[in-house]
């Protein structure tokens, strides 16, 4: 356990600081599905229907 208490060199820092790092949100796959969370505009409202046409 020679790494305990010693600083570790992080290899991803340079890419992230320069803006060239890839994040999960940057990956696009063929046939990929997208989702968006929609919040109610009315507190304690009841959900009566969902429009799935989009």
Z-matrix of the N, CA and C atoms (Angstrom, degrees):
N
C 1 1.452
C 2 1.526 1 109.04
N 3 1.291 2 117.34 1 62.02
C 4 1.457 3 120.31 2 -177.95
C 5 1.520 4 112.44 3 -79.63
N 6 1.331 5 119.02 4 -12.65
C 7 1.463 6 120.91 5 -177.66
C 8 1.526 7 112.75 6 -86.11
N 9 1.312 8 118.41 7 -13.98
C 10 1.458 9 121.31 8 -177.33
C 11 1.523 10 109.36 9 -66.60
N 12 1.325 11 116.34 10 125.25
C 13 1.451 12 121.67 11 178.27
C 14 1.517 13 114.42 12 83.58
N 15 1.316 14 118.00 13 1.94
C 16 1.467 15 121.70 14 -179.91
C 17 1.525 16 109.05 15 -112.31
N 18 1.328 17 117.51 16 144.22
C 19 1.462 18 119.57 17 177.01
C 20 1.532 19 110.60 18 -68.77
N 21 1.323 20 116.20 19 140.17
C 22 1.457 21 121.76 20 178.12
C 23 1.520 22 109.61 21 -104.89
N 24 1.308 23 116.71 22 137.24
C 25 1.464 24 121.06 23 177.13
C 26 1.522 25 108.27 24 -76.65
N 27 1.311 26 116.50 25 121.95
C 28 1.461 27 121.41 26 -179.78
C 29 1.519 28 108.75 27 -92.31
N 30 1.320 29 116.76 28 118.80
C 31 1.463 30 121.29 29 -173.64
C 32 1.526 31 112.51 30 -77.63
N 33 1.332 32 118.72 31 -18.81
C 34 1.465 33 120.48 32 -177.26
C 35 1.525 34 113.33 33 -86.94
N 36 1.312 35 119.09 34 -11.56
C 37 1.463 36 121.59 35 -174.72
C 38 1.521 37 113.69 36 -59.12
N 39 1.308 38 118.40 37 -44.36
C 40 1.469 39 120.87 38 -177.27
C 41 1.527 40 111.13 39 -61.02
N 42 1.328 41 117.50 40 -43.96
C 43 1.473 42 120.37 41 179.36
C 44 1.519 43 111.69 42 -64.45
N 45 1.319 44 116.68 43 -41.71
C 46 1.460 45 119.92 44 -178.21
C 47 1.523 46 111.61 45 -69.45
N 48 1.314 47 117.39 46 -38.89
C 49 1.461 48 120.95 47 -179.66
C 50 1.521 49 112.41 48 -70.24
N 51 1.328 50 117.26 49 -29.58
C 52 1.473 51 121.45 50 179.52
C 53 1.523 52 112.37 51 -86.99
N 54 1.333 53 117.46 52 -6.06
C 55 1.459 54 120.59 53 179.35
C 56 1.514 55 114.35 54 84.55
N 57 1.325 56 118.35 55 10.82
C 58 1.461 57 120.04 56 -179.37
C 59 1.526 58 112.84 57 -105.20
N 60 1.318 59 117.91 58 6.61
C 61 1.461 60 120.92 59 178.60
C 62 1.519 61 111.22 60 -72.96
N 63 1.336 62 116.40 61 150.72
C 64 1.462 63 121.14 62 178.23
C 65 1.513 64 109.40 63 -104.14
N 66 1.306 65 115.45 64 134.98
C 67 1.447 66 122.39 65 177.82
C 68 1.526 67 108.42 66 -114.43
N 69 1.311 68 117.56 67 166.98
C 70 1.463 69 121.38 68 -179.86
C 71 1.523 70 110.43 69 -57.85
N 72 1.319 71 117.79 70 -35.89
C 73 1.461 72 121.61 71 -179.32
C 74 1.527 73 112.11 72 -69.27
N 75 1.326 74 118.75 73 -16.11
C 76 1.461 75 122.48 74 -179.98
C 77 1.526 76 112.73 75 -85.18
N 78 1.322 77 118.53 76 -10.75
C 79 1.461 78 122.22 77 -175.63
C 80 1.522 79 109.57 78 -88.40
N 81 1.326 80 116.88 79 126.37
C 82 1.462 81 122.53 80 176.22
C 83 1.521 82 108.66 81 -121.18
N 84 1.319 83 116.92 82 126.26
C 85 1.454 84 122.76 83 -178.97
C 86 1.523 85 110.13 84 -113.06
N 87 1.333 86 118.47 85 151.34
C 88 1.463 87 120.96 86 174.65
C 89 1.530 88 110.02 87 -61.70
N 90 1.323 89 116.35 88 133.83
C 91 1.456 90 121.10 89 179.99
C 92 1.514 91 114.03 90 74.34
N 93 1.314 92 116.25 91 14.74
C 94 1.462 93 121.26 92 -178.01
C 95 1.521 94 110.45 93 -66.03
N 96 1.313 95 116.65 94 138.29
C 97 1.459 96 122.19 95 177.08
C 98 1.523 97 109.34 96 -96.44
N 99 1.326 98 116.10 97 150.58
C 100 1.460 99 122.23 98 179.40
C 101 1.514 100 109.09 99 -119.84
N 102 1.295 101 115.88 100 150.38
C 103 1.450 102 121.23 101 179.25
C 104 1.526 103 109.07 102 -137.18
N 105 1.292 104 115.34 103 147.08
C 106 1.458 105 120.54 104 174.94
C 107 1.525 106 108.17 105 -134.46
N 108 1.295 107 115.86 106 132.56
C 109 1.462 108 120.58 107 176.86
C 110 1.524 109 108.62 108 -82.26
N 111 1.314 110 115.94 109 130.05
C 112 1.465 111 121.62 110 179.47
C 113 1.518 112 107.50 111 -116.58
N 114 1.313 113 115.32 112 127.60
C 115 1.461 114 120.09 113 -179.78
C 116 1.522 115 110.46 114 -101.56
N 117 1.290 116 114.92 115 151.46
C 118 1.455 117 120.88 116 179.19
C 119 1.526 118 110.42 117 -68.35
N 120 1.309 119 115.37 118 143.08
C 121 1.465 120 120.37 119 175.19
C 122 1.526 121 111.18 120 -91.39
N 123 1.346 122 115.80 121 -4.85
C 124 1.460 123 121.50 122 -178.92
C 125 1.528 124 108.27 123 -123.16
N 126 1.317 125 116.63 124 124.81
C 127 1.460 126 120.42 125 179.89
C 128 1.527 127 110.86 126 -67.66
N 129 1.323 128 117.67 127 137.77
C 130 1.468 129 124.89 128 177.18
C 131 1.524 130 112.61 129 60.18
N 132 1.319 131 117.70 130 27.45
C 133 1.468 132 120.72 131 179.34
C 134 1.523 133 109.97 132 -78.20
N 135 1.340 134 115.88 133 159.31
C 136 1.458 135 121.61 134 176.40
C 137 1.516 136 109.27 135 -101.84
N 138 1.314 137 116.11 136 138.67
C 139 1.451 138 122.25 137 178.43
C 140 1.526 139 108.31 138 -82.69
N 141 1.338 140 116.26 139 115.43
C 142 1.461 141 121.00 140 -177.75
C 143 1.521 142 112.52 141 -100.80
N 144 1.342 143 118.09 142 -29.27
C 145 1.462 144 120.90 143 -178.91
C 146 1.523 145 109.33 144 -157.88
N 147 1.343 146 114.83 145 157.43
C 148 1.457 147 121.80 146 176.92
C 149 1.514 148 107.88 147 -129.28
N 150 1.334 149 117.24 148 125.38
C 151 1.463 150 121.96 149 177.88
C 152 1.523 151 108.09 150 -87.74
N 153 1.330 152 117.20 151 107.35
C 154 1.461 153 122.08 152 -178.64
C 155 1.523 154 112.16 153 -100.02
N 156 1.323 155 118.30 154 11.52
C 157 1.465 156 122.02 155 -177.27
C 158 1.524 157 111.95 156 -68.67
N 159 1.301 158 117.93 157 -26.72
C 160 1.463 159 120.46 158 -178.70
C 161 1.488 160 108.09 159 -72.26
